[in-house]
Amino acid sequence: MPNPKVLLIDDDVTHAEIAGEALSRADYDVTLAHSGGDGLRKFQENEFDCVLTDLRLPDTDGMEVLRKLKANDADVEVIIITGFGSVEKAVEALQLGAYSFLEKPLNRDALRNTVAKAVERRKLSLANQDLRALVDEKFGYEGIVGSSPAMQQVFSRLKQVAPTDARVLVTGENGTGKELVARALHFNSRRRQGPLVAVNCGALTGGVLDSELFGHVKGAFTGALKDHMGKFEAADNGTLFLDEVGEMPLETQVKLLRVIENKEVTPVGSNTARKIDVRLISATNKNLEEQVKKGLFREDLYFRLKVVQIHLPALRERQGDIPLLAQNFVREFARQYGKEITGMDQAVLSALIAHPWPGNVRELRNTMEEMVVLSQGKVLAAADLPQSLRGSSSTTAAAAPAGAGLGGLVGMTMEQIEREVIRQALKANEGNRERTAKMLAIGERTLYRKIKEYGL
């Protein structure tokens, strides 16, 4: 395993060499730099586990070096070296993200111990990132959970478009997670240090929406007692999320189109345009192509908003994700409410999969929160299900596969019934054997044997 790499930035050549030798003898791979510019150049050319930098450098301030290091790699551990009398400055550096600070002249043991702890924290951070990446690769992306083929396509597209500034139109029914997609796109873009501002276009009337989006100046209309910054300006150098964009009035659509084309916004009541740098992400549960045909949405605006489109499938279209989502919510709410709930039994899973979920993931999330809050056991059982999910005939008829009711089983042998149950469970779980075995409360080896036996 390679030795940890340490970059030491100090214009005092003798002091730097002594400190570097102390670290080298402790099995660190040390690189020396004697100016801020040289240190930053070396940092960009190589990967380091830890950086030590003096506060006073000949060409720049050590605080500026710290800022640039963190901007380049937010997870790098930076230790500030400070002379006598600059402890207050070092405390400020800690607030900017420095790991620790050491006073000159450096104590060899304190130097080694501090660097060792910083390197260990760096390793832990990278390990957590690797674990998170592994989980994201298999089950989700930035809090959006799913392992179905439809959701894997969503994750793939998110990873492709997030680093760009391309405008994105997110479509899908209410409750499918469109705002989560906007957050994922923003926090995985170069704008993640900037603001993410959201506006619900369906909740505001035309005049109020114009003021919210573009701002207004004092006296622009009755009640405008002072200048008001619009959401576009508030989102400058960041991302603006236009939710329910299909509800936007045509007059506002014209103004939005002008903002996109000119990259500037003019507050209501003003004649002065202000330059903005904003990435637009829009979302709608409507079919905008149909809205365009009806004359309710501008075609030119539609194409400008839809540089890339991401469609979120309804929950009923990805039933195989329901066990994964439900378990994820159980863990979340068990932590939130201090409950020792570890999961759910088969009756609960079956009811969740059979339900049509008109409210999609939002409805499922609310349901799981209610069950966790009211449950008195360690495993959610049928008694914890809301009334609407307790096997009512309307629910079963709406969601169960054809022939899955009791009437459809009459005349079948037990072997035929078992084959049909396994077939339907595999279908609901998109062929995932691990989840299917859990759903059926049998071992994976047993399931594998049954699959071969029934030719599934």
N, C-alpha and C positions, 0 to 999 in steps of 0.2 A: 504494500500500500504506500503511495507516495507521501512524502512529508508535507505537512501543511505549509502553504505559501504565505509569507508575510511581506508586506511592503512598508518600509520605514522611510518617512519623509522628514528630513532634518537638515538645516543648512549648516549646523555645527558638525563638520566632517569627523572630527575626532570622537565626539560624543556618539554620532551615528554608528561609527565603526565599532565602538566598544559595545553598544547595545546590540548591534547586529551579530557580533561574535558571541555574546551571551545567549542569544536566541538560537544561533547556529549550533552551539554545543548542546542545546536541548532538542536537537533534531528538527528545527524549522528551516525551511528553504527561504532565505532572506534576500530581498532585493532592496538596495539603497537608492534614494533619490535626494538631491540636495537643494531642490526648489519645488515650488508648487506645480509649476508647469511641467517639469520633468516627471514629477510623481504622477500627475494626472495622465500624462502620455503613456507611462509604463503601465498604469492601471488599465487603460483602454486596450493595451496590446496583450495583456496577460490576465489570467484569472487568479485572484488572491482571496484567501480565507479571512485575512485580517489586515487592516491598515493602521499604522501609527503615524500621526502627523503632528508636527510642532505647530503651535498657534502662531508664532512669529516666523514668517518666511520672507526672503528677500524680494520676491516678485508678487506676492499675494498674501491675503490674510488666511490663516488656517481655517477660519470659519467658512470662507468661500470654498476652500478645498473640500471641506466636509459636505457642504451643500451639493457640490458637483459630483462627489463620490456617491452620495445617496441618490442623486438624480439618475446616475448611470446604473446603479445596482442598489435598490432599496434594502436588500438583505445583507449587504456587506457590513461587517462589524468594524467600527472605527474607534480607535483609542486616541485621545487627545493628550499630547505632551505639553505641559505648561511650566513656565518659569515661576518663581516666587512672585506673589502679588497679582496673579491673573486667575485666581481660583473662581472669581465671579464669572469670568469669561468662559471658564471650563463648564460651569454649571449651565450656562446658556447653551453651550455645545451639546450637553446631555439632552436638553429640551429639543434640540434639532435632530436627535437620533443617534448621537455618539454612544458607544457602549460604556465607556468609562474614561477617566483621565488619570494621568500620572504626573507627579511633580519632578522637576529636575533638581538635583542629579538623580538619575534613575537608580532605584534599588534593584539589583539583579533578580532576587527572589520575587519581589512584587511584580516586576516586569514579566517574568516567566509565568507566574500564576494568573495574572490578568489576561495575558495573551492566550493561555491554555483555556481559560473559561470562555473567552470570546470565540475561539476556534470551535469549541464544543457547541456553543450556541448556534454558530453558523452551520455546523454539521446537522444539528437537530432541525434547524429551519429547512435545510435542503431535503432532509429525509421526509419531513412533513409535506413538502411540496411534491416530492416524488410519489408519496402515498396518495396525496390528493389527486395528482395527475392520473394515477392508476385507477382510482375510484371513478374519476370523471370519464376516463376512457371506456370503462365498462358500463357504468350506470348513469352518468349524468354530466352536467356542465354548469358550474356556478349556481348550484341550488336547484337547477331544473333536472328532475329525476326521470329516468326511463331507460329501458333496455330493448324496447321493441324496435323493429327495423325503421318505422316511421320516425321515432325519436332519435335514432342514431343518425338519420339523414339531417335532422334539425341540428344536432350537435356538430356534425361535419361542416355544415354551412356556417354556423356560428363561428367556428374556429377559423374559417377562411376569411370571413368578412369583418370580424371584430377588429383586427389591426389596421384596417383601412378607414378612410373617411367617407366611404360610400353611404349614400342615403338608403335606409332600409324601411320597407313596409312589412309590418308583421300582421298577419291575418289569422283569424280563428274565432271560435265562439267565445262568449263571455266565460271567464273562469278557466281558460286554458293556460294562462301564464304569460300573457303578452308583455306585462310590465317586467317580469323576471327576465325575459329576453332582452329588453331594453337595458336593464341593469348589467346583464352579462356582456352585451356589446360595448357598453361604456367602460366598464372596469377592466376590460381586456383590450382597450385601445390606447393609443398614445395620449389620449385626453383624460386618462383616469385620474390625474391629479387635479383636473378642472371640475367644475360643477356638473351635476346631472339634474336638470330641471324638468319637471313634468307638468303638463297642462291637460285637463280634461275638457276637450272641445265641446262635448255634448252637454256639459253642465252649465255653460255660460251663453247668454244671448249675444247677438252680433256686436253691438256697441261695447258691451262689457268685455267680450272676448278680444276685440281689437285693442282695447286698453291694456288687457292682461298680456297679450302677445307683444305689442309694439311700444307700450308705455304711453304716457300723455304728459303734457306740460300744464303748469298751473293756469287755470282759466280756460282750458280747452272746452269745457262744458260745465253746466251747473253742478256744483259739488266738487269740482276739481280744485281743491284748495292748495295743493302743492304738486310739484313734479312727481311723477310716478315712473319708476324703472320697469320696463316690460320684461317678460320672460326671455326674450331673445338676448337682450343685453345682460340679463342675469346669468345666462348660459354661455356667455362669451368665453372662448377657449375651452368649452366643454361640449355637452350634448343636451339637446332639447328633445324631449319625448312628447309627441302630440298624440295623446290617447283619444280614441273615438273620433279620428280625423274625418270620418265619413259624415259626421254630424255638422261639420263646419259650414256656415252660410256661404253662398256664392260670392257675396261682396268681400268677405274676409279671405276667401280663396284667391281672389285677384291680388290682394295685398300680399298674401303669403308668396304667391308666385313671383312677385316683384322682388321680395326680400331674397328669395333663393337665387334669382338671376343676377341681382346687383350686389349681393352680400353686404347689404346695408339696410338699416331700419330707420323709419321716420316716425317719431312719436306722434300720437294724435294731437292736433293743434299746433304742430311745429312745422317749419319749412326746412329744417336742418337735418340731413341724413347722417347717421352714425354708422361707421364701419363695424362689422361683427364677423367673428370667426366661430361658427357653430355647426356641429354635425346634427342632422335631423334624423330622428327615428320616429316613424308614425305607426299607428296601430288602428285596426278597425275590425268589427265583427260583421261588417257589411260587404257585399260584393260590389266593389267600386266600378268594375266594368259595367255592371247593370246600372249603377248610379249614373255613370257617364251617358249611357244610352237614353236614360230618362231625363237627362239635362240637369241632374241634381249635383253633379260633380264635374269639374273642368277636366277635360281629357289631357290638356298640356300639364296641368298640375299633377294628375295621376301618374303620368310617365316620369315626371321629375322626382316624385316621392318614391316610386318603385324602381330605383336603380337595381336593388336586390330585393326579392320577396322571400319571406320565411313564413311558411304556413304551419300552424300548430294544430295537430289533429285533435278531435274531440276524444274524451276519455273512453267513450264507448267504442271508438275505433282502435284502441290500444289496451284492451282488457288485460293483456298479459302484464301490463305495468302496474295494475292495481295493487297486488300484494306488496310490491316493492315500495310504492308510494305510501301505502297504508302503514307499513312497518316504519318507514322513515318518519311519518307524522307521529306515530306512537312514541318513538324515541325522543322526538323534539318536545312533545307535550309532557311526557313523563319527567323530563328534566325541568321543564318550566314550572310544573306544579308539584315537584318533589314527590312523585309517585314511583313505586317500585314495580312498574308494569313492564314486562319483558316482551310481550307479543300478543297474539290472538289465536283462538282455537279455530278448528276447521269450519265450524258453523258460521263464524263471523266472516272468514275468508269467502266462503261460498255465497253468503248474502251480499258481500261487497261486490263480488264479480257479477252477480245476477242483476244488480241495480243499474238502471240506465244512465244515471248521473247527468241529468240535464244541466246542472250547474258546474259540471266538469271537475277539475282538480280543486277549485275553490270549495265546491260543495263537499268533496271527499275530505278535504282538510278540516272544514268546520265540523263534519260528522265525527272524525277521529278525535278532535279536541273535546267535543261533548262527551264522547265515550270515556276518554281518559279522565276527565274531570269527575264524572259520576261513578266510575267503576270503583268497587271496593276490593277487588282481587288483584292478583299479580299477572293474570292472563285475561284479556278481554274475551267474554263469552257471549252467547246468544242473548242472555238476559241484559247485556249492556247495550244491545242494538237499539237505535231509535225506533219508534213505532213504524215509521215508513219503510224500514228495512226488515221487519220481522215476518218475512214470507207471505205478505199479503198477496192475494190472487192477482191484483192489478200489477204489482211489481214483477211477480214471477212471469206473468203473461207477456209483459212488455219486454223483458230482457232474456228470458230463458230460451235456449236453442229449441228448434222444432223437435217435438218428440221427447223433450226432456222432462215433461210433467209426468205424474204418476200414471195418467191414462195412457201415455205413450209407451209405458213399460209393460203394460198388461199383455200377456202372451209371449213375452221374451223369457229365455232361460237366464239363470243367474250369470252364466258365462257371457251371454250376449249383453246383459246389462252392464257387467264389469267392463267389457270391451268399449261400450258406448261412453261410459263415464270417463274412462282413461282417454279416449279419443277427444272428447269435448274439453277435458282439462288440458291436454296438450295444445289444443287449438287456442284456448283462452290464454295460455302462457307462451304463445308464439313458438312452441316446440321446445322451450327451455325445460330440461328434465329436472334440474335441481328444484326450480320453483314448483313444477308439477308434482313432484314427490312430496314437497312440504304441504301443498294444497290438499293432496289425498291422504296425508298423514301415513305414508309408507316410506320404506327405505329406497334409495336410488337404485340399488342392485335389484330389489324386487320390481321396481318400475321398469328397469331395463329388461328384465326377464319377461315381464308381461308384454312389453312392446314387441319383442321377438316372437312371443307365443301367439299374439293376435295379429301379427303382420302389420304393425302400425309404424 
